[in-house]
Amino acid sequence: MNLTDRQINMINMLLKEKRHRAVKYYADRLNVSDRTVYSDLEKIGIVAEKLGFQIERKKGVGIKATSLAEKRETKSIDELTPTAMYGVKERRIKIFELLLFGGKTITYQNLADTFFVSKSSIHSDLINIREYYLSSSSVELISDSQGTRLHGTEEQFQNTFVQFNELIKEHDMKLDVLVSEEEKEYSSLVKYYGKELVERCQDAVYDFVTNNLETIAEYYINSILNRLIILVYRSSHGHHMEGHVPGLELTESNILLNKLATSMDIYFSHGDVAYLNKHMEAYKMKERKDEEDYTPIIEIILNKLSNMIEVDFTKDQQLKQQLAKHFPSMIYRLRNNISTENPFLMQIKHEFGLMYNITWFIMSSLEEELRVLFTDKEIGFITIYFQSTLDRMQMSKRVLIVCPTGITTSGLLYNRVNRILPPLVMIEVASFDKLKTMNLRKFDFIISTAHIRVEDIPIVVVSPLLNDEDMQKVSNFYNSTFILKEKNDIEEVQHGLIKMKKYIDFRFVEFGCDYDTSEDWINDVTDKLVAENFVDEGFKASLLEREKAGGTDLPTGVAVPHGNPQHVKKTVMAVYVNKKSIKWNDGNIRVAIFLCIAKDDMNYVREILGGVYNLVENKEVVQKLFIDSHMQTFTKLLGGDNFD
């Protein structure tokens, strides 16, 4: 009997718990009902004895896993679970591990016998590994009459180990509740590379950082540590980088490797030193020389962003300096197929989805000129710079205090207002006479000691001495207008529908679709778009590359796939609603809105994306507008019928 991923997770939880826990405890952590937990416990009970434990139930107390052997040390699920008990994802990770760490040719029959599944299941597993676990910079998965194996250069192998590490880290993060505090001290890499090797690499990297660098981001440290662990592991097994680059004898990379070579008795080739040196440059642990001047391209990016957002980013010197500092290492990483960690990526996608996708459109339009292919992680970093700048601009409000000519009174007003408004708010003071000659449109609101008439600018009238009641009045106005401004969901939806209508072609709107996989869905829709001459043949490849670099699925059950604008002939939006949910990257999706935006329409990206996000950010709106709807209703809504 094959256990599901959830049931394996539950076994891990049971084995880690030292005391009885209520069923609800497990239900909450697995995000399922109590009834589902009871059902899973029945199935786990069938195989528990084979795994060396039993489930003990105490009425009114809860359940607990106890070892069948006295004084037996509880083992991990990897040690206890027979290969027949792996879930589908665990089996694929295990097959990937066997191919990568074993380095041998394996037949379909060997794998089928090992995991007690059919050869057709193994075939599906290998297709999945090839499509989702490997990339253009990794090794090639070859299956022929001799068997299945990985093939590539040593650099491609080490890139593949990086991808494997990211895979197991992501998988283990989902099981974080299962890991004891003692095990959390070490990464999930220990069981693959060995405790001594991982600890020695950690010590070497942190010693280097402490002694040679003033400041460096933690994610850069983690990235170089990941590469170093893999390099040391491969070198210890006799695998080395090729090549000889003069002048590397005294580099920072040699300092690290010399220490490890001495302490672990491992030989490192000149190619190994050059390889680590390249990555230390990429992760800002070594100063790069002969860097290109990216000022012109940054100006182009900020102009594009300003036009899309309708906010002027071109005069923000702080943003320009940040990008100028970030770009050289980023471009170097992308041109050398060097990945980096971005621990904020999921949060960025969820909280700043609109800015993230606008950033992706802007940067993808410059890929050819920059000779790179952007990844979701790098787009995430740039999004942070843009979003923080936008937040800073929106917080920086301009306030005009209007009062009589008395200097004492105006000074009192200024000081009191300055105490209750945020530090970034800029305050100016003007007399009634001066008011007539001022450009008032640059102010966000006015505080006045008398009733005055000014068009289109909010005015808060206060007493000349600004008493406590007046101060509360000013504070409440600022918060309600600029900080706590609430959205009207119905208005947002109507606005989104209006924006969407301009770009909808009903040849590409379908409800009640019957797709089984995201691949079928993408292939069918993009083929239709090519056939109707809206996109060229390269659009599908660019869309698939975008999905592989970072999925476009949202937590609301909607995917918003889009390809590179250079492959779009005419801007169009395609809406497809499936009968059932299907797996789309990390999410389960029933609605896919394909965005095809031509280069000539790049200035409308914000309008298009903003309209779409108004419709898909709220799960209830998605349910009502798409899931519980049909073609006729959707058509009426686009025609102007009310959404309520």
C-alpha positions as CSV (number, residue, x, y, z in Angstrom):
1,M,0.0,0.0,0.0
2,N,1.4,3.4,-1.0
3,L,1.1,6.2,1.6
4,T,0.2,9.7,0.6
5,D,2.5,12.6,1.2
6,R,0.1,13.8,4.0
7,Q,0.2,10.4,5.7
8,I,4.0,10.3,5.6
9,N,4.0,13.8,7.1
10,M,1.7,12.6,9.9
11,I,4.0,9.6,10.6
12,N,6.9,12.1,11.0
13,M,4.8,14.2,13.4
14,L,3.8,11.2,15.4
15,L,7.4,10.0,15.7
16,K,8.7,13.4,16.8
17,E,6.1,14.0,19.5
18,K,7.1,13.0,23.0
19,R,3.6,13.1,24.5
20,H,0.0,12.4,23.6
21,R,-1.6,14.9,21.4
22,A,-5.3,15.4,20.5
23,V,-6.4,14.6,17.0
24,K,-7.2,18.3,16.5
25,Y,-3.5,19.1,17.0
26,Y,-2.6,17.1,13.9
27,A,-5.6,18.3,11.9
28,D,-4.7,22.0,12.5
29,R,-1.1,21.4,11.4
30,L,-2.0,19.4,8.4
31,N,-4.8,21.8,7.5
32,V,-7.4,19.0,7.3
33,S,-10.5,17.9,9.2
34,D,-10.5,15.7,12.3
35,R,-12.3,13.1,10.3
36,T,-9.5,13.0,7.7
37,V,-6.9,12.5,10.5
38,Y,-8.9,9.6,11.8
39,S,-9.1,8.1,8.3
40,D,-5.3,8.5,7.9
41,L,-4.6,6.9,11.2
42,E,-6.5,3.8,10.1
43,K,-4.2,3.5,7.1
44,I,-1.1,4.3,9.1
45,G,-2.1,1.7,11.6
46,I,-1.9,-1.0,8.9
47,V,1.7,-0.3,8.2
48,A,2.9,0.9,11.6
49,E,4.2,-2.5,12.7
50,K,6.4,-2.7,9.6
51,L,7.8,0.7,10.5
52,G,8.6,-0.3,14.0
53,F,6.0,1.6,16.0
54,Q,2.4,1.4,17.2
55,I,-0.3,4.1,17.8
56,E,-1.3,4.4,21.4
57,R,-4.7,5.9,22.0
58,K,-5.8,7.4,25.4
59,K,-9.4,8.5,25.7
60,G,-9.6,12.2,26.6
61,V,-5.9,12.6,26.2
62,G,-4.9,11.9,22.6
63,I,-2.7,9.7,20.5
64,K,1.1,8.9,20.5
65,A,3.5,6.7,18.5
66,T,5.4,4.3,20.7
67,S,8.3,2.1,19.6
68,L,7.8,-1.6,19.5
69,A,11.3,-2.3,20.7
70,E,12.3,-1.4,24.2
71,K,15.0,1.4,24.4
72,R,14.9,1.7,20.7
73,E,16.0,5.0,19.4
74,T,13.3,6.7,17.2
75,K,14.5,6.9,13.6
76,S,13.6,9.3,10.8
77,I,11.0,8.5,8.2
78,D,13.8,7.9,5.7
79,E,15.2,5.2,7.9
80,L,11.9,3.6,8.8
81,T,9.9,3.8,5.6
82,P,10.2,1.0,3.1
83,T,10.5,2.3,-0.5
84,A,7.0,1.0,-1.1
85,M,5.6,3.5,1.3
86,Y,6.9,6.7,-0.3
87,G,4.5,9.2,-1.6
88,V,4.8,10.3,-5.2
89,K,6.9,13.5,-4.4
90,E,9.1,11.6,-2.0
91,R,9.7,8.9,-4.6
92,R,10.7,11.4,-7.2
93,I,13.1,13.1,-4.8
94,K,14.5,9.7,-3.9
95,I,15.0,8.8,-7.6
96,F,16.7,12.2,-8.2
97,E,18.9,11.5,-5.2
98,L,19.9,8.0,-6.5
99,L,20.8,9.4,-9.9
100,L,22.7,12.4,-8.6
101,F,24.6,10.9,-5.6
102,G,24.9,7.4,-6.9
103,G,26.2,8.5,-10.3
104,K,25.2,5.2,-11.9
105,T,23.0,4.1,-14.8
106,I,19.7,2.7,-13.5
107,T,17.1,0.8,-15.5
108,Y,13.3,1.4,-15.4
109,Q,13.0,-2.2,-14.1
110,N,15.5,-1.5,-11.2
111,L,13.6,1.6,-10.2
112,A,10.2,-0.1,-10.5
113,D,11.4,-3.0,-8.3
114,T,13.0,-0.7,-5.8
115,F,9.8,1.4,-5.3
116,F,7.2,-1.3,-5.9
117,V,5.5,0.6,-8.7
118,S,4.9,0.1,-12.4
119,K,7.5,1.1,-15.1
120,S,4.9,3.5,-16.4
121,S,4.9,5.3,-13.0
122,I,8.7,5.5,-13.2
123,H,8.5,6.9,-16.7
124,S,6.1,9.6,-15.4
125,D,8.5,10.3,-12.5
126,L,11.5,10.8,-14.8
127,I,9.5,13.1,-17.1
128,N,8.6,15.1,-14.0
129,I,12.2,15.2,-12.8
130,R,13.4,16.3,-16.3
131,E,10.8,19.1,-16.5
132,Y,10.7,20.5,-13.0
133,Y,14.0,19.5,-11.3
134,L,16.5,20.2,-14.1
135,S,17.2,23.4,-16.1
136,S,19.3,24.6,-19.0
137,S,22.3,25.0,-16.7
138,S,22.1,21.6,-15.2
139,V,22.9,18.1,-16.4
140,E,20.9,16.2,-19.0
141,L,18.7,13.2,-18.0
142,I,19.3,10.5,-20.6
143,S,17.2,7.3,-21.0
144,D,18.1,4.8,-23.7
145,S,18.7,1.1,-24.1
146,Q,21.5,1.1,-21.6
147,G,19.3,2.7,-18.9
148,T,18.8,6.1,-17.2
149,R,21.6,8.4,-16.1
150,L,22.7,12.0,-15.7
151,H,25.2,13.4,-18.2
152,G,27.1,16.7,-18.2
153,T,30.1,18.7,-17.3
154,E,31.3,19.0,-13.7
155,E,29.9,22.6,-13.5
156,Q,26.5,21.3,-14.7
157,F,26.6,18.6,-12.1
158,Q,27.3,21.1,-9.3
159,N,24.5,23.3,-10.6
160,T,22.3,20.3,-10.4
161,F,23.3,19.6,-6.8
162,V,22.3,23.3,-6.1
163,Q,18.9,22.6,-7.5
164,F,18.6,19.4,-5.5
165,N,19.5,21.3,-2.3
166,E,16.8,23.9,-3.0
167,L,14.3,21.1,-3.7
168,I,15.0,19.3,-0.4
169,K,15.1,22.6,1.6
170,E,11.7,23.6,0.2
171,H,10.3,20.1,0.9
172,D,11.7,20.1,4.5
173,M,10.4,23.6,5.2
174,K,6.9,22.1,4.7
175,L,7.7,19.6,7.3
176,D,9.3,22.1,9.7
177,V,6.9,21.1,12.5
178,L,8.4,17.6,12.4
179,V,11.9,18.7,13.1
180,S,13.3,18.7,16.7
181,E,15.2,21.7,18.0
182,E,18.4,19.7,18.0
183,E,18.0,18.8,14.4
184,K,17.1,22.4,13.4
185,E,20.7,23.4,14.5
186,Y,21.9,21.7,11.3
187,S,20.5,22.1,7.8
188,S,18.7,19.3,5.8
189,L,22.0,19.0,3.9
190,V,23.7,17.0,6.7
191,K,22.1,13.7,5.8
192,Y,23.3,14.0,2.2
193,Y,26.8,15.5,2.7
194,G,27.7,14.5,6.2
195,K,27.8,16.4,9.5
196,E,31.5,17.0,9.5
197,L,31.7,18.3,6.0
198,V,28.8,20.7,6.5
199,E,30.1,22.0,9.9
200,R,33.6,22.6,8.5
201,C,32.3,24.5,5.5
202,Q,30.1,26.6,7.9
203,D,33.0,27.4,10.1
204,A,35.2,28.3,7.1
205,V,32.6,30.7,5.6
206,Y,31.7,32.4,8.8
207,D,35.3,32.9,9.8
208,F,36.0,34.4,6.4
209,V,33.0,36.8,6.7
210,T,33.9,37.8,10.2
211,N,37.5,38.6,9.3
212,N,37.2,40.0,5.8
213,L,33.8,41.7,5.3
214,E,32.0,44.5,7.1
215,T,28.5,43.8,6.0
216,I,26.9,41.2,3.7
217,A,23.4,39.9,3.4
218,E,22.6,36.6,5.0
219,Y,21.2,35.1,1.8
220,Y,24.6,35.7,0.0
221,I,26.3,33.9,2.9
222,N,23.9,31.0,2.5
223,S,24.4,30.9,-1.2
224,I,28.2,30.7,-1.1
225,L,27.9,28.1,1.7
226,N,25.7,26.0,-0.4
227,R,28.1,26.1,-3.3
228,L,31.1,25.4,-1.0
229,I,29.5,22.3,0.5
230,I,28.8,20.9,-2.9
231,L,32.3,21.7,-4.2
232,V,34.0,20.1,-1.2
233,Y,31.8,17.1,-1.4
234,R,32.5,16.6,-5.2
235,S,36.2,17.2,-4.7
236,S,36.4,14.6,-1.9
237,H,35.0,12.1,-4.4
238,G,37.5,12.9,-7.0
239,H,35.4,15.3,-9.2
240,H,37.0,18.6,-10.1
241,M,36.4,21.6,-12.3
242,E,38.5,21.9,-15.4
243,G,40.5,24.9,-16.6
244,H,43.4,27.1,-15.5
245,V,43.1,30.9,-14.9
246,P,46.3,32.7,-14.1
247,G,46.5,35.1,-11.1
248,L,44.2,33.3,-8.6
249,E,46.8,32.1,-6.2
250,L,46.1,34.8,-3.5
251,T,42.3,35.1,-4.0
252,E,39.7,35.0,-1.3
253,S,38.5,31.6,-2.6
254,N,42.0,30.2,-2.0
255,I,41.8,31.3,1.6
256,L,38.7,29.2,2.1
257,L,39.8,26.2,0.2
258,N,43.3,26.1,1.7
259,K,41.8,25.9,5.2
260,L,39.5,23.1,4.2
261,A,42.2,21.3,2.2
262,T,44.4,21.2,5.4
263,S,41.7,20.3,7.9
264,M,39.9,17.6,5.7
265,D,42.9,16.4,3.6
266,I,41.1,17.2,0.3
267,Y,42.8,18.2,-3.0
268,F,41.4,21.2,-4.9
269,S,42.3,21.8,-8.5
270,H,43.0,25.2,-10.0
271,G,39.7,24.9,-11.7
272,D,38.0,24.5,-8.3
273,V,39.6,27.7,-7.1
274,A,38.5,29.6,-10.2
275,Y,35.0,28.3,-9.8
276,L,34.6,29.3,-6.2
277,N,36.2,32.7,-7.0
278,K,33.5,33.3,-9.7
279,H,30.8,32.6,-7.1
280,M,32.3,34.8,-4.5
281,E,32.2,37.6,-7.0
282,A,28.6,36.9,-7.7
283,Y,27.6,36.9,-4.0
284,K,29.5,40.1,-3.2
285,M,32.2,38.4,-1.1
286,K,34.8,39.6,-3.5
287,E,35.1,43.0,-5.2
288,R,34.5,42.8,-8.9
289,K,36.7,44.7,-11.4
290,D,36.0,46.1,-14.9
291,E,32.3,46.4,-14.3
292,E,30.0,47.8,-17.0
293,D,28.3,51.1,-16.5
294,Y,24.6,50.3,-16.1
295,T,23.5,53.9,-15.6
296,P,21.9,54.2,-19.1
297,I,19.9,50.9,-18.7
298,I,18.8,52.0,-15.2
299,E,17.5,55.2,-16.7
300,I,15.5,53.2,-19.3
301,I,14.0,51.0,-16.6
302,L,13.0,53.9,-14.4
303,N,11.4,55.7,-17.3
304,K,9.4,52.6,-18.2
305,L,8.4,52.1,-14.6
306,S,7.4,55.8,-14.3
307,N,5.2,55.6,-17.4
308,M,3.5,52.4,-16.2
309,I,2.9,53.4,-12.6
310,E,2.3,57.1,-13.4
311,V,4.7,58.0,-10.6
312,D,8.1,59.7,-11.3
313,F,10.9,57.3,-10.2
314,T,13.5,59.0,-12.4
315,K,14.4,61.7,-9.8
316,D,14.9,59.3,-6.9
317,Q,18.6,59.3,-6.3
318,Q,18.5,56.8,-3.5
319,L,16.8,54.3,-5.8
320,K,19.4,54.9,-8.6
321,Q,22.2,54.3,-6.1
322,Q,20.7,51.1,-4.9
323,L,20.2,49.8,-8.4
324,A,23.7,50.9,-9.5
325,K,25.1,48.9,-6.6
326,H,22.9,45.9,-7.2
327,F,23.1,45.5,-11.0
328,P,26.7,44.4,-11.6
329,S,26.5,41.4,-9.3
330,M,23.0,40.5,-10.5
331,I,24.0,40.6,-14.2
332,Y,27.1,38.7,-13.5
333,R,25.1,36.0,-11.8
334,L,22.5,35.8,-14.6
335,R,25.2,35.6,-17.3
336,N,27.0,32.8,-15.5
337,N,23.8,30.9,-14.6
338,I,24.5,31.4,-10.9
339,S,21.4,31.2,-8.7
340,T,21.0,32.9,-5.3
341,E,18.7,32.5,-2.4
342,N,15.8,35.0,-2.1
343,P,14.1,34.2,1.3
344,F,11.5,36.9,0.7
345,L,10.2,35.7,-2.7
346,M,6.9,34.1,-1.6
347,Q,6.1,37.1,0.6
348,I,6.9,39.5,-2.3
349,K,4.7,37.5,-4.7
350,H,1.8,37.5,-2.3
351,E,2.0,41.0,-0.9
352,F,3.3,42.9,-3.9
353,G,2.0,40.8,-6.7
354,L,1.1,43.7,-9.0
355,M,4.5,45.4,-8.6
356,Y,6.3,42.0,-9.0
357,N,4.6,41.3,-12.3
358,I,5.1,44.9,-13.6
359,T,8.8,44.5,-12.7
360,W,8.9,41.2,-14.6
361,F,7.4,42.8,-17.8
362,I,9.9,45.7,-17.7
363,M,12.9,43.5,-17.1
364,S,11.9,40.8,-19.6
365,S,11.7,43.5,-22.3
366,L,15.4,44.2,-21.8
367,E,16.7,40.6,-21.7
368,E,17.9,40.6,-25.2
369,E,19.8,43.9,-24.7
370,L,21.3,42.7,-21.4
371,R,22.0,39.2,-22.7
372,V,20.4,37.5,-19.7
373,L,17.3,35.6,-18.8
374,F,15.8,36.9,-15.5
375,T,14.7,34.5,-12.8
376,D,11.9,35.0,-10.3
377,K,14.5,35.4,-7.4
378,E,16.3,38.3,-9.2
379,I,13.0,39.9,-10.2
380,G,12.0,39.6,-6.5
381,F,15.0,41.6,-5.4
382,I,14.4,44.4,-7.9
383,T,10.7,44.5,-6.8
384,I,11.8,45.2,-3.2
385,Y,13.7,48.3,-4.4
386,F,10.7,49.5,-6.5
387,Q,8.1,48.8,-3.9
388,S,10.1,50.4,-1.0
389,T,10.7,53.5,-3.2
390,L,6.9,53.7,-4.0
391,D,6.1,53.3,-0.3
392,R,8.6,56.0,0.6
393,M,7.0,58.4,-2.0
394,Q,3.5,57.7,-0.8
395,M,4.5,58.3,2.8
396,S,6.2,61.5,2.0
397,K,3.2,63.9,1.9
398,R,3.4,67.7,1.6
399,V,1.3,69.8,4.0
400,L,0.7,73.5,3.9
401,I,-0.2,75.4,7.1
402,V,-2.1,78.6,6.3
403,C,-2.4,81.1,9.1
404,P,-2.3,84.9,9.7
405,T,0.9,86.9,9.4
406,G,1.9,86.4,13.1
407,I,5.3,84.6,13.3
408,T,4.6,83.3,16.8
409,T,1.3,81.7,15.9
410,S,2.7,80.1,12.7
411,G,5.7,78.7,14.6
412,L,3.4,77.2,17.3
413,L,1.2,75.6,14.6
414,Y,4.3,74.2,12.8
415,N,5.8,72.6,15.9
416,R,2.5,71.0,17.0
417,V,1.6,69.6,13.6
418,N,5.2,68.4,13.2
419,R,4.7,66.4,16.5
420,I,1.6,64.5,15.3
421,L,2.5,63.7,11.7
422,P,5.0,61.1,10.5
423,P,8.7,62.2,10.1
424,L,8.6,61.9,6.2
425,V,5.8,64.5,5.9
426,M,7.1,67.8,4.6
427,I,5.4,70.9,6.1
428,E,5.4,74.5,4.8
429,V,3.8,77.6,6.4
430,A,2.2,80.4,4.4
431,S,0.2,83.6,5.2
432,F,-3.1,84.3,3.6
433,D,-1.5,86.9,1.3
434,K,1.3,84.5,0.2
435,L,-1.4,81.8,-0.5
436,K,-2.5,83.7,-3.6
437,T,0.8,83.4,-5.4
438,M,1.6,79.8,-4.5
439,N,1.3,76.6,-6.6
440,L,-1.0,74.7,-4.3
441,R,-1.2,71.6,-6.5
442,K,2.1,70.3,-5.0
443,F,0.4,69.9,-1.6
444,D,-1.6,66.8,-0.5
445,F,-3.7,68.7,2.0
446,I,-3.9,72.1,3.8
447,I,-4.3,72.9,7.5
448,S,-5.9,76.4,7.9
449,T,-6.9,78.6,10.8
450,A,-9.8,80.0,8.7
451,H,-12.2,78.8,6.0
452,I,-10.6,79.2,2.6
453,R,-11.7,78.1,-0.9
454,V,-9.2,75.9,-2.8
455,E,-10.3,73.5,-5.5
456,D,-9.4,69.7,-5.4
457,I,-7.2,69.9,-2.2
458,P,-8.6,68.7,1.2
459,I,-8.6,71.3,3.9
460,V,-8.6,70.8,7.7
461,V,-9.8,73.9,9.6
462,V,-8.3,74.3,13.1
463,S,-8.2,76.9,15.8
464,P,-5.2,79.3,15.8
465,L,-3.6,77.6,18.9
466,L,-4.2,74.1,17.7
467,N,-5.7,72.6,20.8
468,D,-5.9,68.8,21.7
469,E,-9.1,68.4,19.8
470,D,-7.6,70.0,16.7
471,M,-4.5,67.8,16.9
472,Q,-6.8,64.7,17.1
473,K,-8.7,66.0,14.1
474,V,-5.6,66.4,12.0
475,S,-4.3,63.0,13.0
476,N,-7.6,61.3,12.2
477,F,-7.7,63.0,8.8
478,Y,-4.2,61.9,7.9
479,N,-4.7,58.3,9.0
480,S,-8.1,57.9,7.3
481,T,-7.0,59.6,4.1
482,F,-3.5,58.2,3.6
483,I,-3.0,55.2,5.9
484,L,-6.3,53.5,6.5
485,K,-8.1,54.2,3.3
486,E,-10.4,51.3,2.7
487,K,-11.2,49.6,-0.6
488,N,-14.7,49.1,-1.8
489,D,-14.6,45.5,-3.1
490,I,-17.6,46.0,-5.5
491,E,-16.0,49.1,-6.9
492,E,-12.7,47.3,-7.4
493,V,-14.4,44.5,-9.2
494,Q,-16.3,46.8,-11.5
495,H,-13.1,48.7,-12.2
496,G,-11.3,45.5,-13.0
497,L,-14.1,44.3,-15.4
498,I,-13.9,47.7,-17.2
499,K,-10.2,47.4,-17.7
500,M,-10.4,43.7,-18.8
501,K,-13.2,44.4,-21.4
502,K,-10.8,46.5,-23.5
503,Y,-8.5,43.5,-24.1
504,I,-10.9,40.5,-24.1
505,D,-11.5,38.6,-27.4
506,F,-14.3,36.1,-26.9
507,R,-12.6,33.6,-29.1
508,F,-10.3,33.1,-26.1
509,V,-12.9,32.9,-23.3
510,E,-14.1,29.5,-22.2
511,F,-16.0,28.1,-19.2
512,G,-16.3,24.4,-18.3
513,C,-12.9,23.4,-19.8
514,D,-11.7,19.9,-19.2
515,Y,-7.9,20.0,-18.9
516,D,-6.1,17.4,-16.8
517,T,-2.7,19.1,-16.6
518,S,-1.3,22.6,-16.7
519,E,0.9,21.4,-19.7
520,D,-2.2,20.5,-21.7
521,W,-3.9,23.8,-20.7
522,I,-0.9,25.9,-21.7
523,N,-0.3,24.0,-25.0
524,D,-3.9,24.3,-26.1
525,V,-4.3,28.0,-25.4
526,T,-1.0,29.1,-26.8
527,D,-1.6,27.0,-30.0
528,K,-4.9,28.8,-30.4
529,L,-3.2,32.2,-29.9
530,V,-0.6,31.3,-32.5
531,A,-3.2,30.1,-35.0
532,E,-5.2,33.4,-34.7
533,N,-2.0,35.4,-35.2
534,F,-2.0,37.1,-31.8
535,V,1.5,35.7,-30.8
536,D,4.3,34.1,-32.7
537,E,5.8,30.6,-32.2
538,G,8.3,31.8,-29.6
539,F,5.5,32.9,-27.2
540,K,4.9,29.4,-25.8
541,A,8.5,28.8,-25.0
542,S,8.9,32.2,-23.3
543,L,5.7,31.5,-21.2
544,L,7.0,28.0,-20.2
545,E,10.4,29.5,-19.3
546,R,8.6,32.1,-17.2
547,E,6.6,29.4,-15.4
548,K,9.7,27.4,-14.8
549,A,11.6,30.4,-13.4
550,G,8.7,31.1,-11.0
551,G,5.1,30.0,-11.1
552,T,2.3,32.5,-11.8
553,D,-0.2,30.7,-9.7
554,L,-1.9,32.7,-6.9
555,P,-3.3,31.5,-3.5
556,T,-6.9,32.3,-4.8
557,G,-6.9,29.4,-7.3
558,V,-6.0,31.6,-10.3
559,A,-2.9,31.5,-12.6
560,V,-1.9,34.5,-14.6
561,P,0.6,33.1,-17.2
562,H,2.4,35.5,-19.5
563,G,5.2,35.3,-22.0
564,N,7.8,37.8,-23.3
565,P,6.2,40.9,-25.0
566,Q,8.6,40.6,-28.0
567,H,6.6,37.5,-29.1
568,V,3.2,39.2,-28.9
569,K,1.8,40.7,-32.1
570,K,-1.4,42.1,-30.7
571,T,-2.4,42.6,-27.0
572,V,-5.1,40.2,-25.8
573,M,-6.4,38.6,-22.6
574,A,-7.5,34.9,-22.6
575,V,-9.8,33.6,-19.8
576,Y,-10.3,29.9,-19.3
577,V,-12.2,28.3,-16.4
578,N,-11.7,24.6,-15.8
579,K,-14.3,22.1,-14.4
580,K,-11.8,20.8,-11.8
581,S,-8.8,22.0,-9.9
582,I,-5.4,20.9,-11.4
583,K,-1.8,21.2,-10.1
584,W,-0.1,24.4,-11.4
585,N,3.4,24.7,-10.0
586,D,2.7,24.9,-6.2
587,G,-1.0,25.7,-6.3
588,N,-4.3,24.1,-7.3
589,I,-5.9,26.1,-10.1
590,R,-9.3,26.4,-11.7
591,V,-8.9,29.7,-13.5
592,A,-6.2,30.8,-15.9
593,I,-6.0,34.3,-17.3
594,F,-3.4,34.3,-20.1
595,L,-1.8,37.8,-20.6
596,C,-0.4,38.6,-24.0
597,I,0.9,42.2,-24.0
598,A,2.6,43.6,-27.1
599,K,5.8,45.8,-26.8
600,D,3.9,48.8,-28.2
601,D,1.4,48.5,-25.3
602,M,3.9,48.2,-22.5
603,N,2.8,51.5,-21.0
604,Y,-0.6,49.9,-20.3
605,V,0.9,47.0,-18.3
606,R,-0.2,48.6,-15.0
607,E,-3.7,49.2,-16.3
608,I,-4.0,45.5,-17.5
609,L,-2.4,43.9,-14.5
610,G,-4.2,46.2,-12.1
611,G,-7.5,45.3,-13.6
612,V,-6.8,41.6,-13.4
613,Y,-5.5,41.8,-9.8
614,N,-8.7,43.6,-8.8
615,L,-10.6,40.4,-9.9
616,V,-8.3,37.6,-8.6
617,E,-6.8,38.8,-5.3
618,N,-10.0,38.0,-3.4
619,K,-11.1,34.3,-3.2
620,E,-14.8,35.1,-2.8
621,V,-14.7,37.3,-5.9
622,V,-12.9,34.5,-7.8
623,Q,-15.6,32.1,-6.7
624,K,-18.5,34.3,-7.7
625,L,-17.0,35.8,-10.9
626,F,-15.5,32.6,-12.4
627,I,-16.1,29.3,-10.5
628,D,-19.9,29.8,-9.8
629,S,-20.4,31.6,-13.1
630,H,-20.8,30.7,-16.8
631,M,-20.1,32.3,-20.1
632,Q,-23.4,34.2,-20.4
633,T,-23.1,35.8,-16.9
634,F,-19.5,36.7,-17.5
635,T,-20.3,38.3,-20.8
636,K,-23.1,40.4,-19.2
637,L,-20.7,41.6,-16.5
638,L,-18.2,42.7,-19.1
639,G,-21.0,44.4,-20.9
640,G,-21.7,46.6,-17.8
641,D,-24.1,44.6,-15.7
642,N,-23.6,45.2,-11.9
643,F,-21.5,42.8,-9.8
644,D,-23.3,42.4,-6.5
